[in-house]
Amino acid sequence: MLRTLTRLSHEIIEQNQSGEPLYLVGIRRRGVSISKVIRENIEKFSDIRVETGEIDITYYRDDLKKHSEDPKINESLIDFDVNGKNIILVDDVLYTGRTARAALEALMALGRPSRVELLVMIDRGHRELPISANYVGKNIPTARNEFVSVRVPEFDGKTEVAIVRN
């Protein structure tokens, strides 16, 4: 996983040779952890300045009522103006595309970026919406009855990707 995050960091550097700052916005929860590692790598391997933020998509989920009648909505933590910025949304797993869609809506509620890209650690397929990632760590074909778990030290005490059958 760490080698894959290093590769993704280099891909971002290669695609952003303009010298302009980069803005990584992690989708809570594990997207935030991944964005922090990517930021450290980019700053270690280049002169590119990177700012990070966190976005909570709970309010923008189209399945909100399924999860809870009284969902806990957290505040997004973005300390920069998103208008006119090149932003990379960061998430752990791309599956149906609904999380990415919700993140786009949440981001657009804050302003109008000039460009938005998507980075995911794992693309497991089974898209329900026409969404694809610009940067993909690994494509892992899965069955619908499987669950992909990206584990990070901050929440899980380890760094790994696991496929679990339901």
matplotlib code that plots the C-alpha trace (Angstrom):
import matplotlib.pyplot as plt

x = [0.0, 2.8, 4.5, 1.2, 0.8, 4.3, 3.5, 0.3, 2.2, 4.7, 1.8, 0.3, 3.7, 4.0, 0.6, 1.1, 4.3, 3.0, 4.4, 1.0, 0.0, -2.1, -5.2, -6.0, -9.4, -9.8, -13.2, -13.9, -12.7, -9.9, -9.6, -8.2, -5.5, -4.6, -4.4, -2.0, 0.4, 0.1, 0.9, 4.0, 5.2, 4.6, 6.4, 9.3, 9.7, 9.0, 8.8, 5.1, 3.2, 0.3, -2.7, -5.1, -8.6, -11.3, -14.8, -17.8, -20.3, -23.0, -25.5, -25.0, -25.6, -28.5, -29.1, -29.1, -32.4, -31.3, -28.4, -30.2, -33.1, -30.8, -27.4, -24.4, -23.1, -19.6, -18.2, -15.8, -12.4, -11.1, -9.0, -8.6, -11.0, -11.9, -12.8, -10.5, -8.3, -7.2, -8.5, -7.9, -10.6, -9.1, -11.0, -10.1, -12.5, -14.4, -17.4, -20.8, -19.6, -22.2, -19.6, -17.6, -20.9, -21.7, -18.2, -18.5, -21.8, -20.3, -17.3, -19.5, -21.5, -18.2, -17.4, -16.4, -13.0, -11.3, -10.7, -11.6, -9.9, -10.4, -7.8, -8.7, -6.6, -8.8, -11.2, -13.4, -15.8, -19.6, -20.2, -23.8, -22.9, -20.7, -17.7, -14.1, -10.9, -8.0, -5.6, -6.1, -3.9, -5.1, -8.0, -9.4, -12.2, -14.7, -18.0, -20.9, -21.0, -17.4, -16.3, -13.0, -11.5, -8.6, -7.0, -4.9, -3.0, -5.1, -8.3, -7.1, -3.7, -2.2, -1.8, -3.4, -6.1, -8.4, -11.2, -13.9, -16.9, -20.2]
y = [0.0, 2.4, 1.7, 2.4, 5.7, 6.6, 5.8, 7.9, 10.8, 10.6, 10.5, 13.7, 15.4, 14.4, 15.8, 19.0, 20.5, 24.1, 24.8, 25.9, 24.7, 21.5, 21.2, 17.7, 17.2, 13.9, 12.4, 11.5, 9.1, 7.1, 9.5, 12.1, 9.7, 8.8, 12.5, 13.2, 10.5, 11.8, 15.3, 14.2, 12.3, 15.1, 17.6, 15.1, 14.4, 17.9, 21.7, 21.7, 23.3, 21.1, 22.1, 19.6, 19.7, 17.3, 17.1, 15.5, 14.1, 12.8, 15.5, 15.0, 11.2, 10.1, 7.1, 9.3, 8.0, 4.3, 4.9, 6.9, 9.1, 11.4, 11.3, 12.8, 15.5, 16.7, 20.0, 20.0, 21.4, 23.3, 26.3, 27.6, 29.2, 26.4, 29.0, 28.7, 26.0, 22.6, 20.2, 16.5, 14.6, 11.6, 8.5, 4.9, 2.9, 3.7, 1.4, 2.7, 6.3, 7.6, 8.8, 10.6, 12.3, 13.4, 14.7, 16.8, 18.2, 19.1, 20.7, 22.7, 24.0, 25.7, 27.3, 26.7, 25.0, 25.4, 21.6, 18.6, 15.3, 12.1, 9.8, 6.5, 3.8, 1.0, 0.8, -2.3, -1.7, -2.1, 1.6, 2.8, 6.4, 7.5, 8.4, 7.3, 8.2, 10.2, 8.4, 4.8, 2.9, -0.6, -2.0, -5.0, -6.8, -7.9, -9.7, -7.7, -9.8, -8.8, -5.8, -4.0, -2.6, -0.1, -0.1, 2.8, 3.2, 6.2, 4.1, 0.4, 0.3, -1.1, -0.4, -2.9, -3.6, -6.6, -8.2, -9.6, -11.7, -10.6]
z = [0.0, 0.8, -2.5, -4.3, -2.5, -3.5, -7.1, -7.0, -5.5, -8.5, -11.0, -9.4, -9.6, -13.3, -14.1, -12.3, -13.7, -13.7, -10.2, -8.9, -5.5, -5.2, -3.0, -1.7, -0.1, 1.7, 1.9, 5.6, 7.0, 5.3, 2.4, 4.9, 6.1, 2.5, 1.5, 4.3, 3.1, -0.5, 0.7, 2.6, -0.4, -2.9, -0.6, -0.2, -3.9, -5.4, -4.8, -5.1, -2.2, -1.1, 1.1, 2.5, 3.7, 4.8, 3.5, 5.2, 2.6, 5.0, 4.2, 0.4, 0.4, -1.6, 0.7, 3.9, 5.2, 4.9, 7.3, 10.0, 10.8, 12.7, 10.9, 12.6, 10.2, 10.8, 9.6, 6.6, 7.4, 4.4, 5.3, 1.7, -0.8, -3.3, -6.1, -9.1, -7.5, -8.9, -6.4, -6.0, -4.0, -2.2, -1.2, -0.2, -2.4, -5.6, -5.9, -7.1, -7.5, -5.1, -2.5, -5.3, -6.5, -2.9, -2.5, -5.7, -4.4, -1.0, -2.7, -5.1, -2.1, -1.0, -4.3, -7.9, -8.4, -11.8, -12.0, -9.8, -10.1, -8.1, -6.5, -5.1, -3.5, -4.8, -7.7, -7.2, -10.2, -10.1, -10.9, -10.8, -11.9, -14.7, -12.5, -12.9, -11.0, -12.5, -10.2, -9.2, -6.8, -7.7, -9.8, -7.8, -9.5, -6.8, -6.5, -5.1, -2.0, -1.2, 0.8, 0.3, 3.5, 3.3, 6.7, 7.9, 11.2, 12.4, 12.6, 12.3, 13.7, 10.5, 6.8, 4.4, 2.0, 2.7, 0.8, 3.0, 2.0, 3.4]

ax = plt.figure().add_subplot(projection="3d")
ax.plot(x, y, z, "-o")
ax.set_aspect("equal")
plt.show()
